[in-house]
Amino acid sequence: MTEPLMIRGRPPRSTVLALLHAQGLPASDITDEHLEHFFFVGAEDTPTGLVGLEIYGRNALLRSLVVGDNARRRGLGSTLAGHAEQYAASKSVRSIYLLTATAETFFRRLGYVRIDRSQAPPSIERTREFASLCPASSAFMVKSL
């Protein structure tokens, strides 16, 4: 019998940055304030996976969903995304947006749909991830909660 998955909040910044860098994801704008809405699984010093949200009223930006190479293809990404969505809903978020250069198919399976970047609400447009960190060629997606 396997142990239940324990998702914990507020991972240490140093471990978030290490995991994001290892997977080639943007991390230069991650502050301690961001970590209020970040969640992880695995050991605190070497998380197996993590997900973060930036919450702006009824909108949120899902960012930094990452699963380490050694833990992929086990449903962990879907579990973390689901946890982030439930958390966002508990904070009265109605729509979650994201940008991805590599995982559009994965997010489509979770119910996200691609939309034109011109449809981004101002709060999402102002994020560093939207404005400068993710390439313009990235898929911009949304899911209504």
C-alpha positions in Angstrom: 0.0 0.0 0.0 1.4 3.4 -0.9 1.4 6.4 1.4 -1.1 9.2 0.6 0.4 12.1 -1.2 1.1 15.0 1.2 0.9 18.4 -0.5 2.4 21.1 1.7 2.4 24.9 1.3 5.1 27.6 1.3 8.2 25.7 0.1 11.6 27.3 0.8 12.5 29.8 -1.9 15.9 28.2 -2.5 14.4 24.8 -3.3 11.7 26.3 -5.5 14.5 28.1 -7.5 16.6 25.0 -7.7 13.7 22.9 -9.1 12.6 25.6 -11.5 16.1 26.1 -12.8 16.7 22.4 -13.2 13.6 22.2 -15.4 14.4 25.3 -17.4 11.4 27.3 -16.1 11.4 31.1 -15.3 12.3 31.9 -11.8 13.9 35.3 -11.8 10.8 37.0 -10.4 10.0 34.6 -7.6 9.9 36.4 -4.3 9.1 35.2 -0.8 5.7 36.9 -1.2 4.9 34.6 -4.2 5.5 31.5 -2.0 2.3 32.2 0.0 0.5 30.5 -2.9 3.0 27.8 -3.8 2.6 24.1 -2.9 5.0 21.2 -3.1 5.4 17.4 -2.6 8.4 15.6 -1.4 11.2 16.6 1.0 11.4 20.3 1.8 15.1 20.4 0.7 14.5 18.4 -2.5 10.8 18.6 -3.6 9.6 16.1 -6.2 7.1 18.6 -7.6 5.6 22.0 -7.1 3.0 24.4 -8.3 2.4 28.1 -7.7 -0.3 30.7 -8.2 -0.3 34.4 -8.4 -3.8 35.6 -7.3 -5.3 38.8 -8.5 -8.8 39.0 -7.2 -11.0 36.7 -9.3 -8.1 35.9 -11.7 -5.0 33.8 -11.0 -1.9 32.9 -13.0 -0.9 29.3 -12.6 2.9 29.2 -12.8 5.7 27.0 -12.1 4.0 23.6 -12.3 6.9 21.3 -12.4 7.6 17.6 -11.6 11.1 16.3 -11.3 12.4 14.0 -14.0 12.4 11.0 -11.7 8.7 11.4 -10.7 7.0 12.0 -14.1 4.2 9.9 -15.6 2.6 9.1 -12.2 -0.2 11.7 -12.2 1.7 14.1 -9.9 1.4 17.1 -12.3 -2.4 16.6 -12.5 -2.6 16.2 -8.8 -0.7 19.4 -8.1 -2.7 21.3 -10.7 -6.0 20.1 -9.2 -4.8 21.2 -5.7 -3.9 24.6 -7.0 -7.4 24.9 -8.7 -9.2 23.9 -5.5 -7.0 26.4 -3.5 -7.8 29.1 -6.0 -11.5 28.4 -5.8 -11.4 28.7 -2.0 -9.9 32.2 -2.5 -12.8 33.2 -4.8 -10.8 32.9 -8.0 -13.0 32.4 -11.0 -10.5 32.0 -13.8 -6.9 30.5 -13.9 -4.6 31.6 -16.7 -1.3 30.1 -17.7 1.5 30.3 -20.3 3.3 27.3 -21.5 5.9 26.6 -24.2 5.9 22.8 -23.8 2.8 21.5 -22.0 -0.2 22.7 -24.0 -1.5 19.2 -24.6 -1.1 18.3 -20.8 -3.1 21.4 -19.8 -5.8 20.8 -22.5 -6.4 17.4 -20.9 -7.0 19.3 -17.6 -9.7 21.5 -19.2 -7.6 24.6 -20.1 -8.3 26.2 -23.5 -6.0 28.2 -25.6 -7.0 31.9 -26.1 -5.4 34.8 -27.7 -3.0 36.9 -25.6 -5.1 39.9 -26.3 -7.8 38.4 -24.1 -5.7 38.6 -21.0 -7.2 40.6 -18.2 -5.1 43.6 -17.2 -4.0 41.9 -13.9 -2.5 39.0 -15.8 -1.0 41.3 -18.5 1.0 43.1 -15.8 2.7 40.0 -14.4 6.4 39.6 -15.3 5.7 36.2 -16.6 3.2 37.4 -19.1 5.0 40.7 -19.9 8.5 39.5 -20.3 9.5 36.1 -19.0 7.6 33.8 -21.3 8.1 34.0 -25.0 5.4 35.5 -27.1 5.1 32.1 -28.8 4.0 30.4 -25.6 0.4 29.1 -25.5 -1.9 31.3 -23.4 -4.6 29.3 -21.8 -7.5 29.7 -19.3 -9.8 27.5 -17.2 -13.0 28.7 -15.6 -13.5 27.4 -12.1 
